[in-house]
Amino acid sequence: SASAGRSGGDRPMGEVHDDLRDAVLFRKQGEIHPGTTEAPEEAENHHQTKKQPEVLIEMFGGISAARMALFISEIPVRYHTYCDHHQPAVNVSDRWWPTKLKKVWKIQEVTKSKAAIADFVEEHVKLAKAEKLKIRWTAGFPCREMSSLNVDRKGLEAGETASFYDALEIWKVLKERCVQEEVALESIWENVQSAPESEKRKVTRALRAVDSSVELLEIDSADHSLAKRFRSYWIDFPVKMTESDTIFENRAGHKQLVAPLPMK
């Protein structure tokens, strides 16, 4: 359990994840701000780097793993929009990254009308264009009806998993406007690798109907970390390979990326 090895019983989820965040910052200590595990102020873009800042849109944001991934990659985030209605996850995200451009409780607040979608998209495109920033879209849509752990799973159209289609409606408009305004957009959709192949194909077809360049790439965190977390990622940008990276066809016939990371 999260509190194993500590006295005092169960701890709040936010406190547990603070330990994880501190561990990440300890690992990068000296590269960011020597002698501290506290993230720098928002105005400093969270670390000293010359990399171009991005506009991050986290749909189904959870504990803001996408924001942490950019942080570890030393990519600053100028504007951060976050959508999730799971309160413990919201608490963690707010504790780690308190300053956000927008917070949306449920994605249906955005998809309630075409005008609401247009307003949401326009706000982000205008900000990105004005400062020549890339928009980073991430959407790890609910997996309950996809996961093999749910013996009664009903697939992409069922339950909260069906909110994939809400995100798709926003993404369609975002794609169109980014092309029209010449704003760079890179997108990552994520779900469990154990989803039925028929359901993965539905996701792939739906995304490729908007952008034919979308590819399904599978990654198991065990290939480059101490955690086993096999996930499917649908991306619309080319993977930048290093000499140590490999892509092979796994047993399911999908491309799987192995990208070993140096553990410091």
Salt bridges, closest charged atoms under 4 A:
GLU15 OE2 - ARG11 NH1 3.42
ASP18 OD2 - ARG95 NH1 2.84
ASP19 OD2 - ARG11 NH1 3.05
GLU31 OE1 - LYS28 NZ 3.13
GLU31 OE2 - LYS264 NZ 2.71
GLU42 OE1 - HIS46 NE2 2.94
GLU42 OE2 - ARG67 NH2 3.27
GLU44 OE1 - HIS33 NE2 3.48
GLU54 OE2 - ARG136 NH2 2.97
GLU58 OE1 - HIS80 NE2 2.74
GLU74 OE2 - LYS28 NZ 3.36
ASP94 OD1 - LYS100 NZ 3.01
ASP94 OD2 - LYS103 NZ 2.63
GLU122 OE2 - ARG177 NH2 2.78
GLU123 OE1 - LYS102 NZ 3.37
GLU131 OE1 - ARG78 NH1 2.21
GLU157 OE1 - LYS202 NZ 3.06
GLU160 OE2 - HIS85 NE2 3.03
GLU169 OE2 - LYS172 NZ 3.26
GLU181 OE1 - LYS129 NZ 2.49
GLU181 OE2 - ARG177 NH2 3.06
GLU186 OE2 - LYS134 NZ 3.30
GLU186 OE1 - ARG136 NH1 2.74
GLU190 OE2 - ARG231 NE 3.27
GLU197 OE2 - LYS200 NZ 3.45
GLU197 OE1 - HIS254 NE2 2.66
GLU199 OE2 - LYS202 NZ 3.35
ASP211 OD2 - LYS175 NZ 2.59
GLU215 OE1 - LYS255 NZ 2.64
GLU218 OE2 - LYS200 NZ 2.79
ASP220 OD2 - LYS228 NZ 2.68
ASP236 OD2 - LYS175 NZ 2.68
